[in-house]
Amino acid sequence: MNNQVYTFGIYLHRKFGAKVHKVGINISGFTCPNIDGTVAKGGCTFCENDSFSASTDRVQELKGFYLNLQSTTNPYLEKQLLQLEQQFSAISARQRREYGAQKFLVYFQSFTNTYAPFETLKALYDKALTFDDVVGLSIGTRSDCLEDKTLAYLAELSKTKEIWIEFGIQSIYDETLLKINRGHDSANVQEAIKKAKSYGLNVCGHLIFGLPDETQEMMLKTAQAAYDLGIDSVKYHPLYVVKKTALANEYLRGDFTPISEALYLDTLTKALLMKPENVSVQRVTAGINDASLLAPQWCSDKNRQIKNINSELKKHGLKY
Ligand code: SF4
């Protein structure tokens, strides 16, 4: 009998006694300081800045309009709130219909969802919490973009709602973060995680295996460091190459070799075996099944990836 990996779904079901789904939201007007030039231009080398796909109903009027932490006005707030409502309504209805979802976490997913004036963030977070059967929020952001005021507000919300912050940790090695043009170092992420935890917030850490020049030992050291920081949940991803990115150019020049599926499976299994029992798992792989994927091809078929992951885990008495 294989032991079930402790998934985020299990965590949520135990806590809320219902099937809770995350509803991924993509608000127009949001960007990232690693894209808009505040920290750097171009973003992380693997980031295709238009690839976020929570929804296709981007508000046309907002094309070319972007917020940042210095923005003093936001003439499009009403439109963003409407967009939030429409996306939630469409996606949650589908999740109820197709998967039997009963409750929801609104997941501000695309770009950096604390990178806007506080009033805008507050309005969006507050609105999301008014929707039917919403138990809380999950907010994807960068470690260099979280102001004390926002943290304090989220801590206040967390007294009655389920509040998560998701940070891209990616690697604890600064030389790797430089190679992927991350725009912050590892110390910055570590500080941000500790700070979010000190505010009583739940933290999910995102890890990438297969970053440029990283050995398996480095990947596992990153996983261990993330666990040691006290993350509550984790997402594991293989690094795959999407067309029209800086990483695609490196790959085409022969300067980057994607991780093999065998190495990914072995690293993932080891990372899961090292994981503290209380850390829930939100994702064990990633990929894309359209023509934008350049390499590796094993990242093109999610079902096959999960099947192969389960075959590997089975050898170690685990199942996902
Ligand atoms: S931090 Fe996220 S949104 Fe910003 S460039 Fe990197 S991957 Fe893209």
Boltz pocket constraint, residues with backbone or C-beta under 6 A from the ligand:
constraints:
  - pocket:
      binder: B
      contacts: [[A, 32], [A, 33], [A, 34], [A, 35], [A, 42], [A, 43], [A, 44], [A, 47], [A, 49], [A, 110], [A, 111], [A, 112], [A, 142], [A, 168], [A, 182]]
      max_distance: 6.0
